[in-house]
């Protein structure tokens, strides 16, 4: 979403009284988040507000203002997004066409995605070691097409394998702020959701 060049609007709003200036900055942040399909990074939001204003305080005030609304502001990875509150999910599914937004992941897809999240950056060879079988290119392709994984770093040696990492879309889809929010692997094993490897 990042744009280059000078903005064609007044970022600082110095002609407005402080209270109106603050409210306008909040509206700008809300408008950008509303229009974006993915989390918006701090540096992108900073482009629409004055240089000396605290983005964190603006976001806090916007979050407080949205408390009575059916959507909320959520930190996801290095950015923020607007998300419908979970209580409204059944209503949306009943009335709105959200077919292409549903993840529709199989149990196998989720298992591989969890392995990538916990072991990233991870190669297909390492996934094969974990699962005792090859992970199909189709499965990796599906996860990549949905924006849940992306290519990771390669070792600085000739013929080094490609690796995979999770994305901000993964964090948003699973309601995580960062990978630190993943449950401990031991908790997953105790609950039967993962096997010890």
Secondary structure, DSSP 8 states (H G I E B T S, - for coil): ----S--SS-SS-TTS-HHHHHHHHHHHHHHHHHH-SS-EEHHHHHTTS-TTS-HHHHHHHHHHHGGGSSEEEEEETTEEEEEE-GGGHHHHHHHS--GGG-----HHHHHHHHHHHHH-SEEHHHHHHHHTS---HHHHHHHHHTTSEEE----SSTT---EEEE-HHHHHHTT-SSGGGS--HHHHHHTTSS---
